[in-house]
Amino acid sequence: MKCDQKKRSIFCIEEKWLLLLFQTLCSLIFTFSVLPLLQKSSSSMSRVSDNNAEDVEARTCKMKFQTEPTLPIYLKFTDVTYKVIIKGMTSCEERDILNGITGAVNPGEVLALMGPSGSGKTTLLNLLGGRLIQSTVGGSITYNDQPYSKFLKSRIGFVTEDDVLFPHLTVEETLMYAARLRLPKVLTRQQKEKRAVDVIYELGLERCQDTMIGGSFVRGVSGGERKRVCIGNEIIINPSLLFLDEPTSGLDSTTALRTIQTLQDIAEVGKTVITTIHQPSSRLFHKFDKLILLGKGSLLYFGKASEAIVYFSSIGCSPLIAMNPAEFLLDLANGNLTDISVPSELEDKVQMENSETETGNGKPPPAVVHEYLVEAYESRVADTEKKKLMAPLPLDDELKSKVSSSKRQWGASWWQQYCILFCRGIKERKHDYFSWLRITQVLSTAIILGLLWWQSDSKTIRGRQDQAGWLFFIAVFWGFFPVFTAIFTFPQERAMLGKERAADMYRLSAYFLARTTSDLPLDLILPVLFLLVVYFMAGLRLSASHFFLSMLTVFLCIVAAQGLGLAIGATLMDLKRATTLASVTVMTFMLAGGYFVKKVPVFISWIRYMSFNYHTYKLLLKVQYQDIMPTVNGIKTDSGLKEVGALVAMIFGYRFLAYLSLRKMQLHCEA
């Protein structure tokens, strides 16, 4: 009896010692792998803020939008056309989006692209900004009399209509990471971060710099502040050309006016600004230097914004009442002549046609108005403007050669890009991974499992069967969970990836490796907690080697399953289809996992070897029973090297497939 009591006491001491050791190890893993990265990033950002606190007043008194001279770029475009092919069930239809658009904008000017919805404003903006494939474009687009080149990516800032930002990063962190990725290599990290702080004060974001951006489910900054952060992301590189798509969309009139005033201030320091605008107020309209008015993809007016009403009055279209100039122009672009005088030429033309072509109020139909406006511009203005654009620009060869360079300019080396994206990924996603809901889900599952399999006995046949069921559930649970988490990775970040890759912020390989590896520390912490709880409750073999081998097996399963989710998400890029395919795949892998079906028909046996559940289940059995019995539930307890090799092959194979899918995806830029 004394001997048995002594053995039990030694056994209890060993169990407590192992539990304490594993908890300590878990804490050390988290402390030395994740926290230093976050602390390093946070301390560097706070250090920059402290160093720049002295000259806050100087920044707020006078706004400055450049830290070095800007390379002046004169943008000219002549007879620009763009067509798309719409594929139907039986035939293909070619549709004209833009028809012979001509214009120019110089450094120091703000060009507004106006027109009703569907008139081609955004398409023209994307063409001028190099965001659409040039092979499908007709006409000529030149920058300092040179065609578009890769060099221009580092000189162009492009603000999309949608505010594409990471919701869990603060304003300061967002601009800091942009500065470190986009500013030239010749600048030190401190200089880049100082530039980010300068932009914060230039745009009046100092009050919200420590506030999260926010999103649909996260409370953050206001709409106007989000828009200014997007603008800050682009002007941080001191661009020569700044393109903006609907920068005032969703903003109130006061915030919209402040945004346009910011664009005017940016242009005044020698930058070229082009923006689309839908329906500006009269105060906003007078901020623009030049105007392009589009209607159904055709050019209705190009010239000074202040002379637009004078031009249309000269062709017989004058406002009959006091109107906002922008509303007057949009009515014309829509073919609506309500409260607008009808030109005499147009009245004569309408009277000669059938009276049915007239509307009930005696006004000509929109199609007739549109045709008249296009013909009037082409006959009176178009030729003169084209002759002006044909004149060579007074530029020296150095300016032309800089623009024509075909060499990409990366703001950071490959390794620097990887490190920056790795830290950004951890900081952005730590909130989701360590939410109370997720922690509660994992721990509650572990406790329930531990109670159901409480101290199961491996010495009896029934006990071994129970433990085999428990091990199979572990293989299924930690195979299912990562797949459906990883599926969302690339579809959710597609807009951000497209935006940042179009700006040449980083190489795709650096992004992919950083995105997949930054998830690993976060993905492996919860499984450690899970196993610490359930392993000892279930009565499995209490030795350090068996516990760590079981944990390593679960880690391999998680990383392999995560790779499958990444591959499915990157290949389909559609959450609904990806979720459907993943559900079928995971269910198939589970059924072929070796627990439900012991003997699979030969013609379909290959599915078993593709199942990470099968290899994980076999490894877990071998870890527990290798030196006890030769077979368990019909599975041999040999060395397990084949299963490890299969899981490692899945880890790299699925990720390689995901990378190839991203390479093939159209992101409006070369990979």
C-alpha positions as a printed Julia matrix, in Angstrom:
671×3 Matrix{Float64}:
   0.0    0.0     0.0
   2.77   2.41    0.91
   4.49   1.61   -2.35
   1.32   2.33   -4.34
   0.72   5.59   -2.47
   4.29   6.58   -3.12
   3.91   5.88   -6.84
   0.68   7.86   -7.0
   2.28  10.81   -5.23
   5.23  10.74   -7.61
   2.78  10.48  -10.5
   0.82  13.54   -9.26
   4.01  15.55   -8.76
   5.14  14.68  -12.29
   1.74  15.66  -13.72
   1.76  19.03  -11.93
   5.35  19.62  -12.99
   4.54  18.88  -16.62
   1.49  21.14  -16.57
   3.51  24.01  -15.09
   6.28  23.43  -17.63
   3.89  23.5   -20.59
   2.1   26.64  -19.42
   5.45  28.37  -18.95
   6.57  27.27  -22.41
   3.36  28.61  -23.96
   3.9   31.98  -22.29
   7.51  32.09  -23.49
   6.48  31.32  -27.07
   4.0   34.18  -27.06
   6.39  36.55  -25.27
   9.4   36.01  -27.5
   7.66  35.59  -30.87
   4.76  38.01  -30.99
   5.12  40.69  -28.33
   8.6   41.95  -29.4
   7.32  42.62  -32.9
   4.36  44.59  -31.61
   6.38  46.45  -28.98
   9.1   47.33  -31.47
   6.61  48.74  -33.94
   4.65  50.62  -31.26
   7.75  52.05  -29.57
   9.18  53.28  -32.86
   5.93  55.01  -33.74
   5.57  56.62  -30.32
   9.22  57.66  -30.46
   8.64  59.47  -33.73
   5.6   61.2   -32.27
   7.6   62.34  -29.21
  10.49  63.61  -31.3
   8.14  65.65  -33.45
   6.01  67.04  -30.63
   8.19  70.13  -30.41
   7.25  71.53  -33.79
   3.51  70.79  -33.74
   2.66  74.48  -33.73
   4.91  75.12  -36.71
   3.14  72.44  -38.74
  -0.37  73.56  -37.88
   0.36  77.21  -38.63
   1.48  76.57  -42.19
   0.54  73.55  -44.26
   3.22  72.09  -46.52
   2.67  69.4   -49.08
   6.18  68.52  -50.17
   9.52  67.75  -48.6
  11.5   67.9   -51.83
  11.0   69.44  -55.27
   8.34  67.65  -57.28
   9.11  66.35  -60.75
   6.69  68.39  -62.91
   4.58  66.23  -65.22
   2.46  67.65  -68.04
  -0.34  65.26  -68.94
  -1.82  65.33  -72.44
  -4.33  62.97  -74.03
  -5.69  63.09  -77.57
  -8.58  61.17  -79.16
  -8.65  58.61  -76.35
 -11.04  55.73  -76.99
 -11.82  52.67  -74.94
 -13.95  49.66  -75.8
 -15.04  46.59  -73.87
 -16.32  43.29  -75.17
 -19.47  42.04  -73.47
 -19.84  38.3   -73.81
 -23.37  36.97  -74.07
 -24.73  33.45  -74.17
 -24.35  33.11  -77.93
 -22.5   36.2   -79.15
 -20.12  38.97  -78.15
 -20.95  42.66  -78.27
 -18.42  45.47  -78.48
 -19.39  48.57  -76.52
 -17.77  52.0   -76.68
 -17.01  53.44  -73.25
 -15.01  56.49  -74.39
 -15.17  58.21  -77.77
 -12.31  60.53  -78.74
 -11.57  62.33  -75.47
  -9.0   65.13  -75.7
  -7.54  67.28  -72.94
  -4.49  68.38  -70.98
  -3.57  69.39  -67.45
  -0.39  71.07  -66.23
   1.43  71.16  -62.88
  -0.34  73.47  -60.46
  -3.8   72.8   -61.92
  -6.83  70.83  -60.73
  -8.75  69.12  -63.53
 -12.3   67.97  -62.75
 -13.96  65.16  -64.71
 -17.73  65.66  -64.57
 -20.66  63.81  -66.01
 -23.66  61.7   -65.04
 -23.31  58.14  -63.81
 -22.07  55.85  -66.57
 -20.57  58.65  -68.64
 -17.02  57.22  -68.45
 -15.45  59.43  -65.76
 -13.86  56.64  -63.75
 -12.75  54.79  -66.88
 -10.97  57.9   -68.16
  -9.38  58.46  -64.75
  -8.11  54.86  -64.67
  -6.71  55.2   -68.18
  -4.85  58.4   -67.36
  -3.54  56.86  -64.14
  -2.25  53.73  -65.89
  -4.72  51.44  -64.12
  -6.17  49.85  -67.27
  -4.43  47.73  -69.87
  -2.99  50.11  -72.44
  -3.36  47.65  -75.34
  -7.14  48.17  -75.33
  -6.82  51.95  -75.51
  -6.97  54.06  -78.66
  -5.5   57.52  -79.07
  -2.51  59.04  -77.31
  -1.73  59.59  -73.61
   1.62  61.22  -72.82
   3.43  62.37  -69.7
   5.96  65.09  -70.54
   5.51  64.0   -74.17
   6.48  60.42  -73.25
   4.27  57.3   -73.08
   3.39  55.6   -69.82
   6.26  53.71  -68.15
   6.82  51.71  -64.98
   8.72  54.64  -63.48
   5.5   56.63  -63.29
   4.06  54.25  -60.69
   6.36  55.84  -58.13
   5.29  59.34  -59.23
   1.53  58.75  -59.28
  -0.85  58.82  -56.34
  -4.26  57.25  -56.92
  -7.15  57.58  -54.44
  -9.99  55.19  -55.22
 -13.65  55.95  -54.56
 -13.88  53.25  -51.9
 -11.82  53.95  -48.79
  -9.67  50.81  -48.84
  -7.99  50.74  -45.41
  -7.26  48.22  -42.67
  -9.92  48.73  -39.98
  -7.8   47.71  -36.96
  -4.85  50.0   -37.67
  -4.75  53.53  -36.3
  -4.37  56.57  -38.54
  -0.74  56.93  -37.5
   0.06  53.25  -38.07
  -1.57  53.31  -41.51
   0.55  56.23  -42.68
   3.7   54.9   -40.99
   3.52  51.6   -42.85
   2.77  53.4   -46.13
   5.81  55.65  -45.63
   8.13  52.75  -44.85
   6.97  50.83  -47.92
   6.7   53.62  -50.49
   9.31  56.28  -49.75
  12.72  55.89  -51.48
  15.37  53.57  -50.08
  17.81  56.47  -49.65
  15.74  57.74  -46.71
  16.29  56.26  -43.28
  13.46  54.73  -41.28
  13.38  57.8   -39.03
  13.11  60.12  -42.03
  10.27  58.06  -43.49
   8.35  58.05  -40.22
   8.91  61.79  -39.82
   7.37  62.27  -43.26
   4.31  60.3   -42.11
   3.95  62.57  -39.08
   4.25  65.62  -41.36
   1.39  64.33  -43.52
  -0.77  63.79  -40.44
  -0.46  67.47  -39.55
  -0.71  68.63  -43.16
  -4.12  66.97  -43.43
  -5.33  67.97  -39.97
  -5.42  64.41  -38.65
  -3.45  65.01  -35.46
  -6.52  64.72  -33.22
  -7.42  61.26  -34.5
  -3.95  59.86  -35.17
  -4.28  57.29  -32.37
  -7.83  56.27  -33.36
  -8.52  53.07  -35.28
  -9.65  53.49  -38.88
 -12.7   51.34  -38.2
 -15.06  49.54  -40.52
 -18.44  47.84  -40.7
 -18.08  46.19  -37.28
 -15.4   48.39  -35.74
 -16.01  51.95  -34.6
 -13.4   54.36  -35.93
 -12.77  57.73  -37.53
 -15.36  59.77  -39.44
 -15.96  59.59  -43.18
 -14.07  62.81  -43.88
 -11.11  61.64  -41.82
 -11.07  58.3   -43.66
 -10.96  60.14  -46.97
  -8.08  62.32  -45.75
  -6.2   59.22  -44.61
  -6.61  57.79  -48.13
  -5.28  61.03  -49.6
  -2.43  60.97  -47.08
  -1.5   57.45  -48.21
  -0.87  58.88  -51.68
   0.65  62.31  -51.03
   3.12  60.75  -48.62
   5.34  59.92  -51.61
   5.26  63.53  -52.84
   3.62  62.5   -56.15
   3.82  64.48  -59.36
   0.37  63.3   -60.44
  -2.53  62.79  -58.05
  -5.7   61.05  -59.25
  -8.85  60.91  -57.13
 -12.1   59.08  -57.84
 -15.12  60.8   -56.25
 -13.22  62.22  -53.24
 -16.35  63.95  -51.91
 -18.67  60.94  -52.18
 -20.66  60.46  -48.97
 -19.34  63.63  -47.33
 -21.33  66.62  -46.12
 -20.86  69.95  -47.92
 -18.45  71.41  -45.37
 -16.22  68.32  -45.26
 -16.34  68.08  -49.06
 -15.25  71.71  -49.37
 -12.35  71.11  -47.02
 -11.3   68.06  -49.05
 -11.32  69.99  -52.34
  -9.46  72.87  -50.66
  -6.82  70.33  -49.67
  -6.51  69.27  -53.32
  -6.12  72.88  -54.37
  -3.36  73.36  -51.8
  -1.63  70.24  -53.09
  -1.77  71.53  -56.68
  -0.37  74.92  -55.72
   2.99  73.39  -54.83
   3.49  72.13  -58.38
   1.54  68.89  -58.52
  -0.94  67.87  -61.2
  -4.33  66.9   -59.75
  -7.12  65.12  -61.65
 -10.35  64.2   -59.9
 -13.78  62.9   -60.83
 -16.7   64.69  -59.26
 -20.39  63.85  -59.51
 -22.45  66.78  -58.31
 -20.38  69.45  -56.53
 -21.79  72.52  -54.84
 -21.19  75.9   -56.44
 -18.38  76.62  -53.95
 -16.65  73.38  -54.87
 -17.07  73.99  -58.59
 -15.19  77.29  -58.45
 -12.16  75.54  -56.91
 -11.41  73.72  -60.18
  -9.02  75.15  -62.76
 -10.08  73.0   -65.72
 -13.13  70.93  -66.52
 -13.96  67.98  -68.74
 -17.69  67.33  -69.18
 -18.61  63.87  -70.43
 -21.9   62.5   -71.7
 -22.34  58.88  -72.8
 -18.58  58.55  -73.22
 -18.29  61.6   -75.52
 -16.61  64.93  -74.83
 -19.04  67.82  -74.37
 -16.6   70.4   -73.03
 -12.94  70.84  -72.19
 -11.47  74.1   -70.98
 -11.4   76.42  -68.01
 -14.08  75.61  -65.46
 -14.92  79.29  -65.1
 -15.69  79.58  -68.84
 -17.96  76.53  -69.16
 -21.26  78.42  -68.78
 -20.05  81.09  -71.21
 -19.31  78.41  -73.82
 -22.69  76.7   -73.53
 -24.44  80.07  -73.63
 -22.62  80.76  -76.9
 -24.22  77.66  -78.46
 -27.69  78.63  -77.22
 -27.9   76.72  -73.93
 -28.33  79.28  -71.16
 -29.87  78.78  -67.7
 -33.31  80.39  -67.48
 -33.12  80.64  -63.68
 -30.32  81.06  -61.15
 -28.65  77.66  -60.97
 -25.65  75.94  -59.48
 -23.16  75.74  -62.4
 -22.58  72.05  -61.7
 -26.31  71.26  -61.82
 -26.62  73.2   -65.07
 -23.78  71.22  -66.66
 -25.1   67.87  -65.45
 -28.56  68.66  -66.83
 -26.95  69.31  -70.2
 -24.91  66.1   -70.02
 -28.14  64.18  -69.29
 -29.91  65.88  -72.21
 -32.35  67.59  -69.86
 -33.2   71.14  -71.03
 -35.69  71.92  -68.27
 -34.96  75.48  -67.08
 -32.44  75.75  -69.92
 -32.98  77.6   -73.19
 -33.28  75.5   -76.34
 -30.85  76.51  -79.12
 -32.52  77.83  -82.25
 -30.7   75.3   -84.42
 -32.02  72.51  -82.26
 -35.58  73.88  -82.36
 -35.5   73.99  -86.15
 -34.19  70.45  -86.3
 -36.85  69.15  -83.96
 -39.66  70.92  -85.83
 -38.57  69.28  -89.08
 -38.8   65.83  -87.5
 -41.93  63.99  -86.53
 -43.75  65.6   -83.63
 -43.66  62.26  -81.79
 -39.97  62.73  -81.16
 -40.77  65.68  -78.86
 -41.55  65.26  -75.2
 -44.76  66.48  -73.64
 -43.21  69.78  -72.5
 -42.02  70.71  -75.98
 -38.38  69.97  -75.22
 -36.23  67.81  -77.51
 -35.43  64.29  -76.31
 -32.11  63.64  -74.52
 -30.6   61.75  -77.48
 -31.11  64.75  -79.77
 -29.63  67.13  -77.18
 -26.6   64.88  -76.72
 -25.97  64.68  -80.45
 -26.22  68.46  -80.76
 -23.76  69.11  -77.91
 -21.21  66.66  -79.31
 -21.42  68.18  -82.81
 -21.21  71.7   -81.42
 -18.03  70.94  -79.5
 -16.38  69.12  -82.4
 -17.16  71.89  -84.88
 -16.27  74.87  -82.68
 -13.64  73.83  -80.15
 -12.15  70.39  -80.77
  -9.8   71.26  -83.63
  -8.43  74.3   -81.81
  -7.69  72.29  -78.66
  -6.01  69.51  -80.64
  -3.7   72.02  -82.33
  -2.71  73.39  -78.93
  -1.87  69.9   -77.7
   0.28  69.18  -80.76
   2.68  71.95  -79.8
   5.8   70.52  -78.08
   6.27  71.22  -74.4
   9.18  73.43  -73.29
  10.89  70.56  -71.46
  14.56  69.63  -71.31
  15.77  66.14  -72.14
  16.37  65.31  -68.47
  12.69  65.64  -67.56
  11.68  63.52  -70.54
  14.26  60.83  -69.8
  13.14  60.53  -66.16
   9.56  59.9   -67.2
  10.49  57.42  -69.93
  12.58  55.21  -67.61
  11.25  51.65  -67.55
  12.92  50.73  -64.26
  10.71  50.12  -61.25
  11.58  51.99  -58.09
  10.89  49.99  -54.94
  10.74  51.89  -51.67
  12.22  48.99  -49.7
  14.25  45.85  -50.3
  12.51  42.47  -50.47
  13.48  41.63  -46.9
  12.34  45.03  -45.62
   9.02  44.62  -47.42
   8.57  41.21  -45.82
   9.37  42.48  -42.31
   7.09  45.52  -42.62
   4.19  43.47  -43.98
   4.74  40.78  -41.33
   4.49  43.32  -38.49
   1.51  45.03  -40.12
  -0.26  41.7   -40.5
   0.16  40.76  -36.85
  -0.94  44.18  -35.64
  -4.01  44.17  -37.9
  -5.23  40.65  -37.16
  -4.39  40.22  -33.47
  -7.77  41.75  -32.59
  -9.67  39.04  -34.48
  -7.52  36.15  -33.31
  -7.69  37.06  -29.64
 -11.28  38.18  -29.41
 -13.18  36.94  -26.37
 -15.6   35.1   -28.63
 -12.86  33.07  -30.27
 -11.03  32.32  -27.02
 -14.31  31.26  -25.39
 -15.13  29.02  -28.34
 -11.81  27.17  -28.15
 -11.65  26.85  -24.37
 -15.29  25.78  -23.99
 -14.79  23.11  -26.66
 -11.67  21.89  -24.85
 -13.45  21.7   -21.5
 -16.44  19.83  -22.96
 -14.12  17.33  -24.67
 -12.12  16.88  -21.49
 -15.26  16.17  -19.49
 -16.66  13.71  -22.05
 -13.36  11.78  -22.25
 -12.44  12.32  -18.6
  -9.47  10.09  -17.69
 -10.21   7.49  -20.38
  -8.35   4.19  -19.88
  -6.06   3.09  -22.7
  -5.51  -0.35  -21.15
  -8.94  -1.68  -22.19
 -10.25  -2.17  -25.71
 -13.23   0.12  -25.09
 -10.94   2.76  -23.59
  -8.66   2.65  -26.63
 -11.67   2.98  -28.92
 -12.83   6.01  -26.94
  -9.38   7.58  -27.16
  -9.24   6.85  -30.89
 -12.53   8.72  -31.3
 -11.11  11.63  -29.3
  -7.95  11.74  -31.42
 -10.01  11.67  -34.61
 -12.11  14.58  -33.37
  -8.91  16.56  -32.73
  -7.78  15.84  -36.3
 -11.15  16.97  -37.67
 -11.6   20.03  -35.43
  -8.14  21.47  -36.09
  -8.5   20.68  -39.77
 -11.93  22.27  -40.13
 -11.24  25.44  -38.14
  -8.18  26.74  -40.11
  -9.67  25.98  -43.54
 -12.69  28.21  -43.05
 -10.59  30.91  -41.43
  -8.02  30.98  -44.25
 -10.66  31.02  -47.0
 -11.42  34.67  -46.22
  -7.78  35.79  -46.35
  -7.3   36.8   -49.98
 -10.91  37.56  -51.03
 -11.22  40.04  -48.15
  -7.88  41.68  -48.97
  -8.32  41.67  -52.74
  -9.15  45.38  -52.94
  -6.22  46.3   -50.7
  -3.86  44.0   -52.58
  -4.95  45.42  -55.93
  -4.56  48.99  -54.72
  -1.13  48.51  -53.16
   0.26  46.35  -55.97
  -0.91  48.88  -58.54
   1.17  51.47  -56.69
   4.22  49.13  -56.6
   4.32  49.22  -52.81
   5.8   45.72  -52.58
   6.51  42.54  -54.49
   3.8   39.91  -54.58
   6.17  37.26  -53.21
   7.01  39.43  -50.17
   3.32  40.03  -49.5
   2.38  36.38  -49.87
   5.13  35.08  -47.6
   4.48  37.77  -44.98
   0.72  37.17  -45.11
   1.03  33.43  -44.64
   3.79  33.47  -42.0
   2.31  36.29  -39.91
  -0.72  34.1   -39.31
   1.35  31.24  -37.87
   2.17  32.7   -34.42
  -1.45  33.76  -34.05
  -2.81  30.45  -35.33
  -0.71  28.33  -32.98
  -1.38  30.03  -29.66
  -5.0   28.9   -29.27
  -4.2   25.24  -30.11
  -1.56  25.28  -27.35
  -4.16  26.48  -24.85
  -6.62  23.91  -26.21
  -4.22  20.99  -25.75
  -3.05  22.17  -22.34
  -6.65  21.95  -21.15
  -7.9   18.81  -22.85
  -4.8   16.59  -23.03
  -4.49  15.99  -19.3
  -8.25  15.8   -18.74
  -8.6   13.02  -21.33
  -6.08  10.78  -19.57
  -3.56  10.42  -22.39
   0.05   9.44  -21.83
   1.66  11.86  -19.4
   5.16  12.42  -20.68
   6.78  15.45  -22.23
   7.69  13.6   -25.43
   4.16  12.34  -26.07
   2.6   15.72  -25.34
   5.0   17.67  -27.56
   4.71  15.16  -30.4
   0.92  15.41  -30.19
   1.18  19.19  -30.26
   3.56  19.07  -33.24
   1.12  16.8   -35.08
  -1.73  19.24  -34.48
   0.5   22.1   -35.68
   1.22  20.26  -38.94
  -2.5   19.62  -39.41
  -3.35  23.3   -38.81
  -0.74  24.63  -41.24
  -1.71  22.09  -43.92
  -5.42  22.85  -43.54
  -4.68  26.56  -43.62
  -2.84  26.05  -46.91
  -5.91  24.37  -48.41
  -8.08  27.31  -47.35
  -5.61  29.8   -48.84
  -5.51  27.87  -52.13
  -9.31  27.68  -52.43
  -9.78  31.36  -51.54
  -7.04  32.59  -53.88
  -8.23  30.44  -56.78
 -11.93  31.33  -56.63
 -11.78  34.82  -55.04
 -15.48  34.48  -54.25
 -16.53  33.74  -50.69
 -19.77  31.96  -51.57
 -18.19  29.59  -54.08
 -15.08  29.11  -51.93
 -17.16  28.21  -48.86
 -19.2   25.71  -50.87
 -16.11  24.02  -52.32
 -14.37  23.97  -48.94
 -17.41  22.38  -47.27
 -17.48  19.54  -49.78
 -13.71  19.07  -49.62
 -13.49  19.05  -45.82
 -16.44  16.65  -45.54
 -14.79  14.29  -48.04
 -11.47  14.43  -46.2
 -13.23  13.76  -42.9
 -15.11  10.71  -44.23
 -11.88   9.37  -45.74
  -9.98  10.1   -42.53
  -9.69   6.46  -41.45
 -12.2    6.42  -38.62
 -15.57   5.9   -40.31
 -14.39   3.73  -43.22
 -11.57   1.28  -42.6
 -11.38  -0.11  -46.14
 -11.82   2.31  -49.02
 -12.44   0.94  -52.56
  -9.3    0.92  -54.71
 -10.67   3.24  -57.4
 -11.23   6.02  -54.85
  -8.5    5.22  -52.33
  -6.37   8.15  -53.55
  -8.71  10.55  -51.69
  -7.5    9.14  -48.38
  -3.9   10.14  -49.12
  -4.97  13.7   -49.94
  -6.77  14.03  -46.6
  -4.83  15.85  -43.89
  -7.36  14.42  -41.41
  -6.21  10.9   -42.33
  -2.5   11.61  -41.86
  -3.09  13.59  -38.66
  -5.26  10.83  -37.19
  -2.63   8.19  -37.97
   0.13  10.28  -36.42
  -1.84  10.92  -33.24
  -2.5    7.19  -32.86
   1.16   6.39  -33.42
   2.27   8.96  -30.85
   0.06   7.37  -28.18
   0.41   3.66  -28.98
   3.59   3.12  -30.99
   5.5    1.3   -28.23
   2.41  -0.43  -26.81
   0.76  -2.3   -29.7
   1.46  -2.77  -33.43
  -2.02  -1.74  -34.66
  -4.87   0.38  -33.35
  -8.26   0.42  -35.1
  -6.65  -1.25  -38.1
  -3.87   1.37  -38.4
  -0.23   0.35  -38.05
   1.74   2.24  -35.41
   5.03   2.47  -37.32
   7.45   5.4   -37.41
   5.04   7.88  -39.05
   7.59   9.41  -41.42
   5.26   8.96  -44.4
   2.49  10.9   -42.68
   4.86  13.71  -41.7
   6.15  13.88  -45.27
   2.6   13.99  -46.65
   1.58  16.86  -44.33
   4.75  18.82  -45.14
   4.08  18.33  -48.87
   0.53  19.66  -48.37
   1.83  22.67  -46.44
   4.05  23.78  -49.31
   1.96  22.43  -52.19
  -1.28  24.2   -51.24
   0.55  27.47  -50.62
   2.33  27.24  -53.96
  -1.04  26.77  -55.66
  -2.38  29.83  -53.81
   0.62  31.89  -54.92
   0.18  30.87  -58.55
  -3.49  31.83  -58.37
  -2.58  35.29  -57.09
   0.0   35.68  -59.85
  -2.64  34.97  -62.47
  -5.23  37.23  -60.91
  -5.78  40.56  -62.68
  -4.7   43.28  -60.24
  -4.34  46.08  -62.82
  -0.57  45.71  -62.67
   2.2   43.32  -63.52
   3.11  40.8   -60.85
